[in-house]
Amino acid sequence: KNNIKILCLNDPEYPSLLKEVSFPPPVLFIKGNINCLNLPKLAIVGPRMPSSYAKQVTTQLTEKLCDICCIVSGFAAGIDTIAHQTCVKKNQPTIAVMGVGLSTYYPKDNSKLAYDIITNNGLLISEFPLFSIPEKFHFPLRNHTISGLSQGVLVTEAKKKSGSLITANFAIEQNRDVFAVPGNILTKHSEGTHNLIKQGAKCVTDFNDILEELPMISNNTSTLKDKAPSIPIIKNLSKNEQNILNLLTE
């Protein structure tokens, strides 16, 4: 009735990468374009209440990366939502791994986003029965699946204690590549990502930093639509207006 398909571990369509991890979900409930599971995949995760810097970085990196791989995230508020929305705006598929059953959406504000993902050839995945409501223990399990599905995990921002770090730690256990975006050392917003970099995560300041480590993704660069942002030329400015424009660098 709801166009939801069930995949079991012995199903040939069950994601092969996820089969490799310890304790893969025995059952997956999926809705949408199952072909997304065959694409090279990168997870992008971050906080539910990101800084403006993290929002901008996530948008810019996702815009580049979604042209050459399928972006996986956790459908949560904040960075997850931004990653999914950016893919939808660029008409690229994305995979949302849910922490609830597929009969509902959490957060509820993302119900339209779920519809947009489906209609844009994306995919919704849950390992929880159809009518499962949000439970605290669901979300670490969801994070385990996010990293298990993906060739690598990119953390765009994380405090010292963050759910995103749980996903990164699962990725390390699963022998996945971990990437982290550096931030302002004077705030607490990026303490977690800085610690990941100290522990060996690849520091990302450009999307090419990821392609260097993931050949299965970089092989798809022929599909990349490299659209560098154009800087508008503004003419006939007064001296004060020009001074103000020169100051707008951050």
N, CA and C of each residue as an Amber inpcrd file, in Angstrom:
protein
   750
   0.8210000  -1.2160000   0.0000000   0.0000000   0.0000000   0.0000000
   0.8550000   1.2650000   0.0000000   1.9600000   1.2510000   0.7160000
   2.8190000   2.4330000   0.8280000   4.0500000   2.3740000  -0.0780000
   4.0830000   1.3990000  -0.9840000   5.2190000   1.2350000  -1.8990000
   6.5420000   1.0660000  -1.1640000   6.4920000   0.3320000  -0.0710000
   7.6930000   0.0640000   0.7250000   8.1510000  -1.3660000   0.4540000
   9.4430000  -1.4980000   0.1750000  10.0210000  -2.8030000  -0.1260000
  10.8480000  -3.2650000   1.0690000  10.8920000  -4.5620000   1.2950000
  11.6830000  -5.1370000   2.3830000  12.8710000  -5.8910000   1.7900000
  14.0560000  -5.5720000   2.2980000  15.2630000  -6.2920000   1.8990000
  15.8180000  -7.0470000   3.1030000  16.0710000  -8.3320000   2.9340000
  16.7100000  -9.1360000   3.9820000  18.1750000  -9.3630000   3.6030000
  18.9490000  -9.7930000   4.5820000  20.3900000  -9.9610000   4.3730000
  20.7200000 -10.8810000   3.1970000  19.9050000 -11.8920000   2.9670000
  20.1970000 -12.8230000   1.8850000  19.6180000 -12.3760000   0.5450000
  19.0090000 -11.1850000   0.5130000  18.4560000 -10.6590000  -0.7370000
  19.5940000 -10.1400000  -1.6110000  19.6350000 -10.4920000  -2.9000000
  20.7230000 -10.0190000  -3.7730000  20.7740000  -8.5000000  -3.9070000
  19.6580000  -7.8220000  -3.6170000  19.6510000  -6.3580000  -3.7220000
  20.0910000  -5.6780000  -2.4260000  20.3230000  -6.4560000  -1.3600000
  20.7880000  -5.8750000  -0.0960000  22.1530000  -5.2300000  -0.3440000
  22.4010000  -4.0020000   0.1520000  23.6530000  -3.2870000  -0.1460000
  24.8880000  -4.0920000   0.2490000  25.7700000  -4.3330000  -0.7100000
  26.9420000  -5.1780000  -0.4590000  27.8870000  -4.5630000   0.5710000
  28.0520000  -3.2340000   0.5490000  28.9230000  -2.5880000   1.5350000
  28.4120000  -2.7970000   2.9550000  27.1000000  -2.7150000   3.1110000
  26.5130000  -2.8610000   4.4430000  26.6530000  -4.2910000   4.9570000
  26.6740000  -5.2480000   4.0350000  26.8610000  -6.6430000   4.4450000
  28.2260000  -6.8770000   5.0870000  29.1990000  -6.0230000   4.7630000
  30.5680000  -6.2180000   5.2410000  30.7480000  -5.8690000   6.7130000
  29.8600000  -5.0350000   7.2880000  30.0850000  -4.5250000   8.6390000
  29.6600000  -5.5620000   9.6810000  30.1310000  -5.3600000  10.9000000
  29.6780000  -6.2130000  12.0020000  28.2160000  -5.9000000  12.3110000
  27.4200000  -6.9080000  12.4650000  26.0040000  -6.7750000  12.8160000
  25.2270000  -5.8730000  11.8490000  25.2050000  -6.1990000  10.5670000
  24.3800000  -5.4120000   9.6430000  22.9040000  -5.6010000   9.9820000
  22.0550000  -4.6260000   9.6890000  20.6270000  -4.7740000   9.9610000
  20.0770000  -6.0010000   9.2230000  19.4060000  -6.9120000   9.9100000
  18.8850000  -8.1080000   9.2350000  17.7940000  -7.7890000   8.2260000
  17.0960000  -6.6540000   8.4470000  16.0120000  -6.2570000   7.5460000
  16.1280000  -4.7590000   7.2770000  15.9380000  -4.3670000   6.0380000
  15.8550000  -2.9620000   5.6700000  14.4980000  -2.6930000   5.0270000
  13.8510000  -1.6350000   5.4560000  12.6250000  -1.1600000   4.8200000
  13.0330000   0.0080000   3.9230000  12.6960000  -0.0470000   2.6600000
  13.1230000   1.0060000   1.7410000  11.9440000   1.5130000   0.9230000
  12.0310000   2.7910000   0.5830000  10.9910000   3.4230000  -0.2260000
  11.6620000   4.3740000  -1.2030000  11.4040000   4.1800000  -2.4810000
  11.9920000   5.0490000  -3.4900000  12.8130000   4.2720000  -4.5010000
  13.8470000   4.9200000  -4.9920000  14.6580000   4.3770000  -6.0820000
  15.7450000   3.4570000  -5.5330000  15.5270000   2.1430000  -5.6300000
  16.4660000   1.1630000  -5.0830000  17.8120000   1.2060000  -5.8050000
  17.8500000   1.7540000  -7.0110000  19.1130000   1.8360000  -7.7570000
  20.1410000   2.7390000  -7.0730000  19.6870000   3.5910000  -6.1560000
  20.6260000   4.4340000  -5.3990000  21.6440000   3.5860000  -4.6450000
  21.2320000   2.3640000  -4.2690000  22.1270000   1.4960000  -3.4930000
  23.3200000   1.0330000  -4.3090000  23.2320000   1.1310000  -5.6360000
  24.3250000   0.6910000  -6.4960000  25.2970000   1.8140000  -6.8480000
  24.9990000   3.0440000  -6.4140000  25.8510000   4.1900000  -6.7270000
  26.9670000   4.3180000  -5.6940000  28.1160000   4.9160000  -6.0680000
  29.1110000   5.2590000  -5.0420000  28.4980000   6.2430000  -4.0560000
  28.7490000   6.0510000  -2.7680000  28.0290000   6.8160000  -1.7450000
  28.9900000   7.4600000  -0.7480000  28.6740000   8.6780000  -0.3650000
  29.4170000   9.4010000   0.6680000  28.4220000   9.9360000   1.6830000
  28.6910000   9.7090000   2.9670000  27.8290000  10.2330000   4.0200000
  28.3010000  11.6270000   4.4210000  27.3630000  12.5280000   4.6150000
  27.6490000  13.8660000   5.1300000  26.8170000  14.0630000   6.3890000
  27.4680000  14.3330000   7.5130000  26.7720000  14.4670000   8.7940000
  27.2980000  15.6790000   9.5460000  26.4960000  16.1170000  10.5140000
  26.8590000  17.2730000  11.3250000  25.7820000  17.5300000  12.3590000
  25.8720000  18.6370000  13.0840000  24.9650000  18.8910000  14.2040000
  23.5590000  19.3100000  13.7830000  22.6430000  19.1670000  14.7180000
  21.2650000  19.6140000  14.4810000  21.1530000  21.1360000  14.5450000
  22.0480000  21.7710000  15.2730000  22.0520000  23.2420000  15.3590000
  23.4120000  23.7580000  14.8990000  23.6340000  23.7700000  13.5940000
  24.9460000  24.1420000  13.0660000  25.1720000  25.6480000  13.0810000
  26.4400000  26.0310000  13.0290000  26.7890000  27.4360000  12.8520000
  26.5210000  27.8350000  11.4060000  26.5040000  29.1370000  11.1480000
  26.3030000  29.6080000   9.7720000  27.4500000  29.1460000   8.8820000
  28.6380000  29.0450000   9.4580000  29.8100000  28.5470000   8.7150000
  29.5580000  27.1080000   8.2520000  29.0840000  26.2510000   9.1520000
  28.8470000  24.8500000   8.7980000  27.7570000  24.7240000   7.7360000
  26.7350000  25.5610000   7.8240000  25.6760000  25.5310000   6.8140000
  26.2440000  25.8550000   5.4320000  27.0760000  26.8820000   5.3820000
  27.6530000  27.3080000   4.1020000  28.5920000  26.2390000   3.5470000
  29.4600000  25.6990000   4.4100000  30.4100000  24.6810000   3.9750000
  29.6820000  23.4340000   3.4800000  28.6590000  22.9880000   4.2320000
  27.9070000  21.7970000   3.8520000  27.2370000  21.9790000   2.5010000
  26.6390000  23.1450000   2.2950000  25.9740000  23.4190000   1.0220000
  26.9730000  23.3840000  -0.1290000  28.1000000  24.0590000   0.0260000
  29.0720000  24.1500000  -1.0620000  29.6790000  22.7860000  -1.3930000
  30.0430000  22.0160000  -0.3680000  30.6390000  20.7100000  -0.6270000
  29.6080000  19.7430000  -1.2220000  28.3780000  19.7860000  -0.7070000
  27.3350000  18.8960000  -1.2280000  27.0230000  19.2100000  -2.6770000
  26.9860000  20.5000000  -3.0240000  26.7220000  20.8840000  -4.4170000
  27.7320000  20.2600000  -5.3700000  28.9800000  20.1910000  -4.9630000
  30.0140000  19.5960000  -5.8090000  29.9310000  18.0720000  -5.8040000
  29.8100000  17.5060000  -4.6060000  29.9090000  16.0510000  -4.4580000
  28.6940000  15.3110000  -4.9970000  27.5060000  15.9200000  -4.9100000
  26.2990000  15.1900000  -5.3220000  26.2480000  14.9640000  -6.8250000
  27.0940000  15.6600000  -7.5860000  27.1530000  15.4320000  -9.0330000
  27.9070000  14.1570000  -9.3830000  28.7010000  13.6390000  -8.4510000
  29.5410000  12.4780000  -8.7710000  29.3250000  11.2990000  -7.8330000
  28.5110000  11.4550000  -6.7920000  28.1940000  10.3280000  -5.9170000
  26.8600000  10.5930000  -5.2380000  26.3220000   9.5730000  -4.6290000
  25.0430000   9.7010000  -3.9290000  25.3190000  10.0720000  -2.4750000
  24.7250000  11.1580000  -2.0280000  24.9380000  11.6430000  -0.6640000
  23.9830000  10.9160000   0.2870000  24.5550000  10.3850000   1.3620000
  23.7900000   9.6790000   2.3990000  23.8080000  10.5390000   3.6570000
  22.6510000  10.6610000   4.3110000  22.6270000  11.3650000   5.5940000
  21.4610000  10.8420000   6.4250000  21.2810000  11.4300000   7.5980000
  20.3650000  10.8500000   8.5730000  19.0230000  11.5190000   8.7410000
  18.6610000  12.4510000   7.8380000  17.3240000  13.0490000   7.8130000
  17.0300000  13.8790000   9.0630000  18.0330000  14.1510000   9.9000000
  17.8130000  14.9520000  11.1000000  17.7670000  16.4320000  10.7340000
  17.3180000  17.2540000  11.6830000  17.3720000  18.7010000  11.4820000
  18.8280000  19.1310000  11.3780000  19.0660000  20.2920000  10.7930000
  20.4120000  20.8240000  10.7160000  21.1650000  20.3690000   9.4790000
  22.3920000  19.8760000   9.6780000  23.2840000  19.5440000   8.5640000
  22.6980000  18.4420000   7.6870000  22.0760000  17.4100000   8.2870000
  21.4820000  16.3330000   7.4870000  20.4630000  16.8970000   6.5090000
  19.5850000  17.7420000   7.0120000  18.5450000  18.3370000   6.1690000
  19.1590000  19.1800000   5.0600000  20.1830000  19.9650000   5.3970000
  20.8370000  20.8030000   4.3860000  21.4450000  19.9410000   3.2900000
  22.0900000  18.8410000   3.6670000  22.6920000  17.9530000   2.6670000
  21.6280000  17.3780000   1.7380000  20.5270000  16.8690000   2.3140000
  19.4480000  16.3130000   1.4890000  18.8250000  17.3830000   0.5920000
  18.5350000  18.5530000   1.1640000  17.8870000  19.6210000   0.3980000
  18.7660000  20.0970000  -0.7550000  20.0750000  20.1600000  -0.5270000
  20.9880000  20.6060000  -1.5780000  20.9720000  19.6290000  -2.7510000
  20.9380000  18.3340000  -2.4490000  20.8440000  17.3270000  -3.5190000
  19.5510000  17.4950000  -4.3080000  18.4500000  17.6930000  -3.6040000
  17.1520000  17.8550000  -4.2660000  17.1690000  19.0810000  -5.1750000
  17.7380000  20.1850000  -4.6760000  17.7850000  21.4140000  -5.4770000
  18.6160000  21.2260000  -6.7360000  19.6070000  20.3450000  -6.6760000
  20.4470000  20.0840000  -7.8450000  19.9310000  18.9100000  -8.6830000
  18.7230000  18.4360000  -8.3470000  18.1030000  17.3200000  -9.0770000
  18.9630000  16.0690000  -9.0620000  19.6000000  15.8210000  -7.9120000
  20.4150000  14.6250000  -7.7480000  19.8100000  13.7620000  -6.6430000
  19.8970000  12.4340000  -6.7830000  19.3210000  11.5540000  -5.7570000
  20.1190000  11.6040000  -4.4600000  19.4380000  11.3230000  -3.3620000
  20.0760000  11.2560000  -2.0500000  19.4130000  10.1470000  -1.2490000
  20.1540000   9.5700000  -0.3070000  19.6260000   8.5010000   0.5420000
  19.4660000   9.0310000   1.9610000  18.2520000   8.9420000   2.4910000
  17.9710000   9.3580000   3.8660000  17.7850000   8.1120000   4.7230000
  18.6450000   7.9520000   5.7180000  18.5380000   6.8210000   6.6420000
  17.7730000   7.2990000   7.8670000  16.5980000   6.7050000   8.1010000
  15.6720000   7.2050000   9.1170000  15.8750000   6.5020000  10.4530000
  15.5780000   7.2340000  11.5220000  15.6230000   6.6590000  12.8570000
  14.2560000   6.2360000  13.3590000  13.2850000   6.2140000  12.4560000
  11.9060000   5.8050000  12.7760000  11.4130000   4.8860000  11.6680000
  10.2110000   4.3230000  11.8490000   9.6000000   3.5400000  10.7840000
   9.1610000   4.4330000   9.6390000   9.0490000   3.8770000   8.4560000
   8.7540000   4.6770000   7.2740000   7.2990000   5.1230000   7.1710000
   6.4870000   4.7890000   8.1700000   5.1030000   5.2840000   8.1610000
   5.0240000   6.7120000   8.6900000   6.1280000   7.2110000   9.2610000
   6.1330000   8.5570000   9.8240000   7.4660000   9.2120000   9.5050000
   7.5910000  10.4770000   9.8420000   8.8350000  11.1960000   9.5970000
   9.2540000  11.9230000  10.8700000  10.5470000  11.8950000  11.1340000
  11.0740000  12.5860000  12.3060000  12.3620000  13.2800000  11.9100000
  12.4050000  14.6200000  12.0280000  11.3720000  15.5080000  12.5630000
  10.1890000  15.6720000  11.6030000   9.0410000  15.9810000  12.1630000
   7.8160000  16.0820000  11.3600000   7.9170000  17.1840000  10.3070000
   8.6950000  18.2200000  10.6130000   8.8470000  19.3140000   9.6500000
   9.4650000  18.8400000   8.3350000  10.0650000  17.6620000   8.3440000
  10.7390000  17.1620000   7.1440000   9.8530000  16.2740000   6.2750000
   8.5590000  16.2820000   6.5190000   7.6830000  15.4220000   5.7160000
   7.7160000  15.8210000   4.2420000   7.7820000  17.1250000   3.9520000
   7.8800000  17.5640000   2.5550000   9.2280000  17.1540000   1.9700000
  10.2700000  17.2090000   2.7790000  11.5920000  16.7960000   2.3010000
  11.5740000  15.3280000   1.8940000  10.8930000  14.4960000   2.6750000
  10.7970000  13.0690000   2.3320000  10.1170000  12.9010000   0.9730000
   9.0450000  13.6450000   0.7620000   8.3440000  13.5980000  -0.5270000
   9.2670000  14.0470000  -1.6560000  10.0240000  15.1310000  -1.4190000
  10.9270000  15.6570000  -2.4470000  12.0300000  14.6500000  -2.7740000
  12.5410000  13.9520000  -1.7580000  13.5930000  12.9530000  -1.9910000
  13.0640000  11.8290000  -2.8770000  11.8640000  11.3510000  -2.5650000
  11.2670000  10.2530000  -3.3370000  11.0100000  10.6740000  -4.7820000
  10.4180000  11.8420000  -4.9660000  10.0650000  12.2970000  -6.3130000
  11.2980000  12.6910000  -7.1230000  12.4410000  12.8010000  -6.4630000
  13.6830000  13.1550000  -7.1560000  14.5960000  11.9360000  -7.3170000
  13.9570000  10.7430000  -7.3590000  14.6870000   9.4780000  -7.5550000
  15.6340000   9.1400000  -6.4150000  15.3510000   9.6640000  -5.2260000
  16.1380000   9.3090000  -4.0540000  15.5280000   8.1300000  -3.3220000
  16.0250000   7.8750000  -2.0980000  15.6340000   6.6680000  -1.3660000
  15.5460000   6.9550000   0.1250000  14.5120000   6.4190000   0.7580000
  14.3760000   6.4340000   2.2190000  14.6530000   5.0210000   2.7240000
  15.4390000   4.9120000   3.8020000  15.7910000   3.6140000   4.3720000
  15.5490000   3.6400000   5.8780000  15.0200000   2.5430000   6.4010000
  14.9140000   2.3690000   7.8560000  15.1320000   0.9000000   8.1840000
  15.7630000   0.6510000   9.3140000  15.8930000  -0.7300000   9.7870000
  14.8450000  -1.0380000  10.8510000  13.9260000  -0.0870000  11.0740000
  12.9120000  -0.2370000  12.1200000  11.5480000  -0.5240000  11.4980000
  10.7440000  -1.3470000  12.1480000   9.4240000  -1.6980000  11.6060000
   8.5890000  -0.4590000  11.2820000   7.6400000  -0.6640000  10.4050000
   6.9140000   0.4240000   9.7600000   6.3900000   1.4950000  10.7150000
   5.8000000   1.0760000  11.8330000   5.1410000   2.0480000  12.7010000
   5.9850000   2.4280000  13.9220000   7.3000000   2.2110000  13.8680000
   8.1730000   2.5370000  14.9990000   8.2480000   4.0510000  15.2070000
   8.1110000   4.4590000  16.4720000   8.2300000   5.8720000  16.8290000
   9.6770000   6.1520000  17.2370000  10.0830000   7.4270000  17.3410000
  11.4670000   7.7300000  17.7220000  11.8040000   7.1970000  19.1160000
  12.8960000   6.4860000  19.2110000  13.4180000   6.0120000  20.4920000
  14.9030000   6.3830000  20.5490000  15.3960000   6.6620000  21.7510000
  16.7670000   7.1340000  21.8910000  17.7770000   6.1500000  21.3030000
  17.5290000   4.8480000  21.4780000  18.4920000   3.8520000  21.0050000
  18.4690000   3.6800000  19.4870000  17.4340000   4.2430000  18.8260000
  17.3490000   4.1090000  17.3660000  18.4770000   4.8330000  16.6580000
  18.9030000   5.9760000  17.2120000  19.7560000   6.8670000  16.4310000
  21.2090000   6.3950000  16.3370000  21.8010000   5.7950000  17.3670000
  23.1110000   5.1670000  17.1520000  23.0450000   4.0330000  16.1340000
  21.9580000   3.2630000  16.1230000  21.8010000   2.2070000  15.1300000
  21.7040000   2.7960000  13.7300000  20.9540000   3.8940000  13.6110000
  20.8480000   4.5870000  12.3170000  22.2260000   5.0610000  11.8610000
  23.0300000   5.6230000  12.8010000  24.3580000   6.1130000  12.4510000
  25.2600000   4.9780000  11.9620000  25.1060000   3.8170000  12.5790000
  25.8570000   2.6210000  12.1720000  25.5310000   2.2530000  10.7240000
  24.2760000   2.3980000  10.3510000  23.8490000   2.0840000   8.9860000
  24.3170000   3.1460000   7.9990000  24.2910000   4.4170000   8.4060000
  24.7630000   5.5060000   7.5370000  26.2030000   5.2520000   7.0980000
  27.0730000   4.9790000   8.0650000  28.4780000   4.7550000   7.7200000
  28.6640000   3.4290000   6.9890000  27.8740000   2.4260000   7.3470000
  27.9870000   1.1260000   6.6990000  27.6180000   1.1560000   5.2290000
  26.6970000   2.0260000   4.8590000  26.2640000   2.1340000   3.4610000
  27.2800000   2.8620000   2.5890000  28.1790000   3.6280000   3.2080000
  28.9720000   4.6250000   2.4810000  30.4390000   4.2310000   2.3590000
  31.0600000   4.7400000   1.3060000  32.5050000   4.5390000   1.1510000
  33.2940000   5.4120000   2.1240000  32.7190000   6.5270000   2.5240000
  33.3840000   7.4330000   3.4520000  32.3690000   8.3000000   4.1680000
  32.8250000   8.9520000   5.2480000  31.9550000   9.8270000   6.0490000
  32.6340000  11.1850000   6.1800000  31.9060000  12.2350000   5.8250000
  32.3820000  13.6050000   5.9680000  31.6330000  14.2740000   7.1190000
  32.3700000  14.7570000   8.1160000  31.7900000  15.5010000   9.2380000
  32.1010000  16.9780000   9.0130000  31.0800000  17.7830000   8.7960000
  31.3310000  19.1950000   8.4800000  31.4260000  20.0680000   9.7270000
  30.8920000  19.5920000  10.8370000  31.0370000  20.3110000  12.1130000
  30.6320000  19.3740000  13.2410000  31.3260000  19.4780000  14.3730000
  30.9760000  18.6520000  15.5350000  31.6210000  19.2290000  16.7830000
  30.8410000  19.3080000  17.8400000  31.4000000  19.6890000  19.1290000
  32.1470000  18.4870000  19.7160000  32.7200000  18.6950000  20.9070000
  33.5310000  17.6460000  21.5220000  32.7230000  16.3730000  21.7490000
  31.4460000  16.5320000  22.1470000  30.5290000  15.4020000  22.2800000
  29.3960000  15.6220000  21.2960000  29.3150000  14.7510000  20.3200000
  28.3650000  14.9610000  19.2270000  27.9360000  13.6320000  18.6470000
  26.6750000  13.5660000  18.2070000  26.1840000  12.3630000  17.5390000
  26.9400000  12.0800000  16.2530000  27.4470000  13.1390000  15.6180000
  28.2130000  12.9500000  14.3840000  29.4810000  12.1540000  14.6370000
  30.0520000  12.3070000  15.8270000  31.2710000  11.5680000  16.1630000
  30.9770000  10.0790000  16.3260000  29.7390000   9.7500000  16.7260000
  29.3450000   8.3410000  16.7920000  29.4160000   7.7290000  15.3990000
  28.8850000   8.4670000  14.4140000  28.9470000   7.9910000  13.0250000
  30.3950000   7.8480000  12.5690000  31.2400000   8.8440000  12.9090000
  32.6490000   8.7850000  12.5200000  33.3520000   7.5880000  13.1570000
  33.0530000   7.3110000  14.4190000  33.6730000   6.1640000  15.0980000
  33.2290000   4.8470000  14.4810000  31.9510000   4.7560000  14.1040000
  31.4900000   3.5600000  13.3920000  32.2460000   3.4110000  12.0750000
  32.4510000   4.5310000  11.3860000  33.1520000   4.4900000  10.1000000
  34.5700000   3.9490000  10.2800000  35.2330000   4.3730000  11.3490000
  36.5900000   3.8830000  11.6210000  36.5610000   2.3710000  11.8620000
  35.5880000   1.9150000  12.6630000  35.4550000   0.4780000  12.9430000
  35.1850000  -0.3060000  11.6590000  34.4570000   0.2990000  10.7360000
  34.0610000  -0.3780000   9.5050000  35.0840000  -0.2080000   8.3780000
  36.2330000   0.3840000   8.7240000  37.3070000   0.5890000   7.7510000
  36.8800000   1.5110000   6.6160000  36.1070000   2.5280000   6.9580000
  35.7100000   3.5550000   5.9910000  36.6280000   4.7740000   6.1430000
  36.7250000   5.5610000   5.0870000  37.4810000   6.8190000   5.1670000
  36.6700000   7.8540000   5.9410000  37.3550000   8.6070000   6.7890000
  36.7080000   9.6630000   7.5660000  37.3230000  10.9980000   7.1710000
  36.4640000  11.9670000   6.9190000  36.8870000  13.3020000   6.5120000
  36.2870000  14.3250000   7.4910000  37.0080000  15.3940000   7.7360000
  36.5160000  16.4120000   8.6650000  36.8830000  17.7990000   8.1570000
  35.9660000  18.7350000   8.3310000  36.1840000  20.1240000   7.9210000
  36.6960000  20.9150000   9.1210000  37.8360000  21.5930000   8.9900000
  38.3200000  22.4100000  10.1040000  37.4520000  23.6450000  10.2950000
  37.4290000  24.1570000  11.5090000  36.6240000  25.3350000  11.8040000
  37.4050000  26.3460000  12.6180000  36.6910000  27.2600000  13.2050000
  37.2800000  28.3060000  14.0330000  37.7790000  27.7030000  15.3450000
  39.0790000  27.8550000  15.6450000  39.6240000  27.2620000  16.8710000
  39.1960000  28.0210000  18.1210000  38.5650000  29.1750000  17.9570000
  38.1600000  29.9810000  19.1110000  36.7430000  29.6480000  19.5860000
  36.0500000  28.7410000  18.8750000  34.7150000  28.3430000  19.3050000
  34.6980000  26.8500000  19.5990000  33.6260000  26.4050000  20.2560000
  33.4860000  24.9830000  20.5930000  32.8400000  24.1810000  19.4670000
  32.3520000  24.8770000  18.4450000  31.5770000  24.2030000  17.4000000
  32.3810000  23.1430000  16.6510000  33.6920000  23.3560000  16.5340000
  34.5090000  22.4460000  15.7250000  35.5180000  21.6440000  16.5410000
  35.3630000  21.6000000  17.8540000  36.2930000  20.8190000  18.6720000
  36.3050000  19.3510000  18.2610000  35.1370000  18.8190000  17.9550000
  35.0440000  17.4120000  17.5610000  35.7270000  17.1260000  16.2470000
  35.5290000  18.0160000  15.2400000  36.1670000  17.8000000  13.9430000
  37.6790000  17.9860000  14.0490000  38.1240000  18.9330000  14.8710000
  39.5710000  19.1130000  15.0390000  40.1960000  17.8780000  15.6860000
  39.4960000  17.2940000  16.6410000  40.0060000  16.0630000  17.2640000
  40.0660000  14.9190000  16.2650000  39.0770000  14.8350000  15.3700000
  39.1080000  13.7950000  14.3320000  40.3410000  13.9590000  13.4430000
  40.6410000  15.2110000  13.0790000  41.8040000  15.4700000  12.2290000
  43.0860000  15.0720000  12.9600000  43.1660000  15.3870000  14.2570000
  44.3400000  14.9990000  15.0510000  44.5030000  13.4860000  15.0970000
  43.3610000  12.7770000  15.0470000  43.3930000  11.3110000  15.1360000
  43.5990000  10.6480000  13.7780000  43.7080000  11.4520000  12.7160000
  44.0160000  10.8770000  11.4170000  42.9610000  11.0510000  10.3440000
  41.8420000  11.6950000  10.6690000  40.8490000  11.9640000   9.6270000
  41.4360000  12.9250000   8.5950000  41.0060000  12.7720000   7.3460000
  41.5110000  13.6480000   6.2900000  40.9010000  15.0430000   6.4540000
  41.7620000  16.0600000   6.4920000  41.3030000  17.4480000   6.5840000
  40.7620000  17.8790000   5.2220000  39.5510000  18.4090000   5.2010000
  38.8940000  18.7690000   3.9460000  38.6970000  20.2810000   3.8750000
  39.3470000  20.8950000   2.9050000  39.1040000  22.3090000   2.6180000
  38.5600000  22.4910000   1.2050000  38.4950000  21.3900000   0.4670000
  38.0070000  21.4100000  -0.9050000  37.4980000  20.0100000  -1.2360000
  36.5070000  19.9090000  -2.1140000  35.9340000  18.5940000  -2.3960000
  36.9440000  17.6450000  -3.0300000  37.9860000  18.1940000  -3.6580000
  39.0200000  17.3420000  -4.2490000  39.7970000  16.5630000  -3.1900000
  39.8260000  17.0690000  -1.9540000  40.4850000  16.3350000  -0.8690000
  39.8220000  14.9740000  -0.6590000  38.5220000  14.9110000  -0.9230000
  37.7860000  13.6510000  -0.7750000  38.0370000  12.7410000  -1.9770000
  38.0480000  13.3260000  -3.1640000  38.2390000  12.5220000  -4.3730000
  39.5960000  11.8350000  -4.3790000  40.5990000  12.4760000  -3.7690000
  41.9350000  11.8810000  -3.7240000  41.9550000  10.5620000  -2.9530000
  41.0630000  10.4360000  -1.9680000  41.0600000   9.2580000  -1.1020000
  40.0730000   8.1880000  -1.5510000  39.1160000   8.5580000  -2.3940000
  38.0510000   7.6290000  -2.7860000  38.0390000   7.4630000  -4.2990000
  38.8560000   6.5450000  -4.8230000  38.9290000   6.3740000  -6.2840000
  37.6120000   5.9480000  -6.9010000  36.7870000   5.1980000  -6.1460000
  35.5180000   4.7520000  -6.7150000  34.5710000   5.9320000  -6.9660000
  34.8010000   7.0380000  -6.2450000  34.0200000   8.2460000  -6.4840000
  34.6930000   9.1090000  -7.5430000  36.0210000   9.2530000  -7.4410000
  36.7330000  10.1170000  -8.3850000  36.6290000   9.6050000  -9.8110000
  36.4020000   8.2880000  -9.9940000  36.2260000   7.7400000 -11.3370000
  34.9700000   8.2680000 -12.0100000  34.0740000   8.8480000 -11.2110000
  32.8330000   9.3880000 -11.7680000  32.9250000  10.8780000 -12.0590000
  34.1310000  11.4500000 -12.0370000  34.2430000  12.8910000 -12.2200000
  33.8070000  13.3420000 -13.6100000  33.6600000  12.4120000 -14.5480000
  33.2010000  12.8020000 -15.8830000  31.7750000  13.3340000 -15.8530000
  31.0160000  12.9840000 -14.8000000  29.6400000  13.4590000 -14.7050000
  29.5410000  14.7660000 -13.9340000  30.6950000  15.2650000 -13.4510000
  30.6800000  16.4710000 -12.6310000  30.3530000  17.6880000 -13.4810000
  29.3840000  18.4450000 -13.0160000  29.0610000  19.7080000 -13.6720000
  29.7600000  20.8040000 -12.8690000  30.9350000  21.1680000 -13.3260000
  31.7630000  22.0900000 -12.5590000  31.2740000  23.5090000 -12.7890000
  30.4670000  23.9780000 -11.8750000  29.9000000  25.3120000 -11.9930000
  30.4940000  26.1930000 -10.8920000  31.5940000  26.8300000 -11.2230000
  32.2080000  27.7160000 -10.2430000  31.3050000  28.9280000 -10.0370000
  31.1090000  29.3450000  -8.7880000  30.2430000  30.4970000  -8.5440000
  30.8170000  31.7500000  -9.1920000  29.9860000  32.4430000  -9.9240000
  30.4380000  33.6620000 -10.5760000  30.3520000  34.8390000  -9.6180000
  31.3210000  35.7310000  -9.6990000  31.3240000  36.9220000  -8.8550000
  30.7380000  38.0640000  -9.6620000  29.6150000  38.6210000  -9.2160000
  28.9900000  39.6810000  -9.9940000  29.8690000  40.9340000 -10.0450000
  29.9060000  41.5690000 -11.2010000  30.6470000  42.8160000 -11.3580000
  29.6790000  43.9650000 -11.1140000  29.9490000  44.7340000 -10.0890000
  29.0660000  45.8410000  -9.7300000  29.7460000  47.1410000 -10.1390000
  29.0900000  47.9010000 -10.9670000  29.6810000  49.1320000 -11.4940000
  29.0430000  50.3580000 -10.8490000  29.6860000  51.4910000 -11.0690000
  29.1570000  52.7880000 -10.6530000  28.9220000  52.8730000  -9.1440000
  29.8700000  52.3360000  -8.3590000  29.7530000  52.4380000  -6.9020000
  30.4000000  53.7230000  -6.4280000  29.8060000  54.2740000  -5.3670000
  30.4660000  55.4090000  -4.7300000  31.6760000  54.9040000  -3.9470000
  32.5080000  55.8100000  -3.4740000  33.6960000  55.4000000  -2.7240000
  33.3110000  54.6540000  -1.4570000  32.2930000  55.1510000  -0.7430000
  31.8340000  54.4730000   0.4800000  31.2740000  53.0890000   0.1800000
  30.4970000  52.9890000  -0.8980000  29.9280000  51.6890000  -1.2830000
  31.0360000  50.6950000  -1.6250000  32.0610000  51.1650000  -2.3300000
  33.1720000  50.2900000  -2.6800000  33.9340000  49.8420000  -1.4380000
  34.1150000  50.7360000  -0.4770000  34.7800000  50.3820000   0.7890000
  34.0070000  49.3160000   1.5390000  32.6800000  49.4420000   1.5620000
  31.8370000  48.4520000   2.2450000  31.9540000  47.1010000   1.5470000
  31.8890000  47.1070000   0.2190000  31.9870000  45.8530000  -0.5330000
  33.3230000  45.1510000  -0.2770000  34.3960000  45.9610000  -0.1840000
  35.7140000  45.3800000   0.0750000  35.8020000  44.7170000   1.4390000
  35.0030000  45.1860000   2.3870000  35.0420000  44.6410000   3.7490000
  34.2400000  43.3460000   3.8740000  33.3710000  43.0730000   2.9090000
  32.4880000  41.9060000   3.0130000  33.2070000  40.6500000   2.5390000
  34.1980000  40.2320000   3.3170000  34.9770000  39.0490000   2.9370000
  34.7280000  37.8820000   3.8420000  33.9760000  38.0480000   4.9190000
  33.7120000  36.9460000   5.8480000  32.2150000  36.8780000   6.1300000
